[in-house]
Amino acid sequence: MMRRQNQDQQSRVFDELSALVFNLLRSSTPISFSEQIPIPTTSVRRRLPEITPAGFASLLLGMSLSLMLCGSVTFFIGFLLMPWVLGLVMVFYVAGIVSAISMVGRSLLCYATAPPSSPRKEFPGRDW
């Protein structure tokens, strides 16, 4: 149920964003179509103010600056977290080395303390 609501909210946000971009693009390029969708007379059509080319350029500049700022913040966070990530990798690397050495020591200890095995049985037809 929660997943369905989340998908509905995401699709609603995407629809609103698409409508906003479409309205911005439509208002920035005043193109009149010969066939327009008929609007019922009972509804009031709200006329959006047309955006000037300078306003559209300012909008694009603001979008690009915000994307650059977000990218810079992301880079800074990654730059701060990199020593922690490298430290964690080194801890796991040392833990792996210690684990491997302990396994080698355990196998040598078990080999040294194991009771002598029974003599090997000879199999006919094998010359080893």
C-alpha positions as CSV (number, residue, x, y, z in Angstrom):
1,M,0.0,0.0,0.0
2,M,2.9,2.4,0.9
3,R,4.6,1.6,-2.3
4,R,1.5,2.4,-4.4
5,Q,1.3,5.8,-2.6
6,N,5.0,6.5,-3.3
7,Q,4.6,5.7,-7.0
8,D,1.5,7.9,-7.1
9,Q,3.4,10.7,-5.5
10,Q,6.3,10.3,-7.8
11,S,4.1,10.2,-10.9
12,R,2.3,13.3,-9.7
13,V,5.6,15.2,-9.1
14,F,6.8,14.1,-12.6
15,D,3.5,15.3,-14.2
16,E,3.8,18.7,-12.4
17,L,7.4,19.1,-13.5
18,S,6.6,18.1,-17.1
19,A,3.7,20.6,-17.1
20,L,5.9,23.3,-15.7
21,V,8.6,22.7,-18.4
22,F,6.0,22.5,-21.1
23,N,4.4,25.8,-20.0
24,L,7.8,27.5,-19.9
25,L,8.8,26.3,-23.3
26,R,5.3,27.2,-24.7
27,S,5.3,30.7,-23.3
28,S,8.9,31.4,-24.4
29,T,8.2,30.5,-28.0
30,P,4.9,32.3,-29.1
31,I,3.8,29.9,-31.8
32,S,0.1,30.0,-32.8
33,F,-1.3,26.8,-34.0
34,S,-4.2,26.9,-36.5
35,E,-6.0,24.1,-34.7
36,Q,-6.4,24.7,-31.0
37,I,-8.2,22.6,-28.5
38,P,-11.7,24.1,-27.9
39,I,-12.1,25.4,-24.4
40,P,-15.6,25.3,-22.8
41,T,-17.0,28.7,-22.3
42,T,-17.8,28.1,-18.6
43,S,-14.1,27.8,-17.7
44,V,-11.9,30.8,-17.4
45,R,-8.7,30.6,-19.3
46,R,-5.8,32.0,-17.4
47,R,-3.3,33.7,-19.7
48,L,0.3,33.0,-18.6
49,P,2.7,36.0,-19.1
50,E,5.1,35.4,-21.9
51,I,8.7,35.0,-20.9
52,T,11.3,37.2,-22.5
53,P,14.4,35.7,-24.1
54,A,16.5,37.3,-21.3
55,G,14.2,35.8,-18.7
56,F,14.5,32.4,-20.4
57,A,18.3,32.7,-20.5
58,S,18.3,33.7,-16.8
59,L,16.2,30.6,-16.0
60,L,18.6,28.4,-17.8
61,L,21.6,30.1,-16.1
62,G,20.0,29.6,-12.7
63,M,19.3,25.9,-13.5
64,S,22.9,25.4,-14.6
65,L,24.3,27.2,-11.5
66,S,22.2,25.1,-9.2
67,L,23.4,21.9,-10.9
68,M,27.0,23.0,-10.6
69,L,26.5,23.9,-6.9
70,C,24.9,20.5,-6.2
71,G,27.8,18.8,-8.0
72,S,30.3,20.8,-6.0
73,V,28.6,19.9,-2.7
74,T,28.5,16.2,-3.7
75,F,32.2,16.3,-4.7
76,F,33.1,17.9,-1.3
77,I,31.1,15.3,0.6
78,G,32.9,12.5,-1.3
79,F,36.2,14.3,-0.7
80,L,35.6,14.3,3.1
81,L,34.4,10.7,3.2
82,M,37.3,9.3,1.1
83,P,39.7,8.9,4.1
84,W,37.1,7.0,6.0
85,V,36.4,4.7,3.1
86,L,40.2,4.1,2.6
87,G,40.6,3.5,6.3
88,L,37.7,0.9,6.3
89,V,39.3,-0.8,3.3
90,M,42.6,-1.0,5.1
91,V,40.9,-2.5,8.2
92,F,39.3,-5.2,6.1
93,Y,42.6,-5.8,4.4
94,V,44.4,-6.3,7.7
95,A,41.6,-8.5,9.0
96,G,41.9,-10.7,5.9
97,I,45.7,-11.0,6.4
98,V,45.3,-11.9,10.1
99,S,42.6,-14.4,9.2
100,A,44.8,-16.0,6.5
101,I,47.8,-16.2,8.9
102,S,45.7,-17.7,11.6
103,M,44.4,-20.4,9.2
104,V,47.9,-21.3,8.1
105,G,49.0,-21.5,11.8
106,R,46.0,-23.6,12.7
107,S,46.6,-26.0,9.9
108,L,50.3,-26.3,10.9
109,L,49.4,-26.8,14.5
110,C,46.8,-29.5,13.6
111,Y,49.4,-31.2,11.4
112,A,52.0,-31.2,14.1
113,T,49.8,-32.5,16.8
114,A,47.9,-35.1,14.8
115,P,48.4,-38.7,15.7
116,P,50.6,-40.6,13.2
117,S,48.4,-42.0,10.4
118,S,48.3,-45.6,9.5
119,P,50.7,-46.8,6.8
120,R,49.7,-46.1,3.2
121,K,48.0,-49.0,1.5
122,E,49.5,-50.0,-1.8
123,F,47.2,-50.3,-4.7
124,P,48.1,-52.8,-7.3
125,G,48.9,-51.4,-10.8
126,R,50.1,-48.0,-9.5
127,D,53.8,-47.3,-9.6
128,W,54.2,-44.0,-7.7
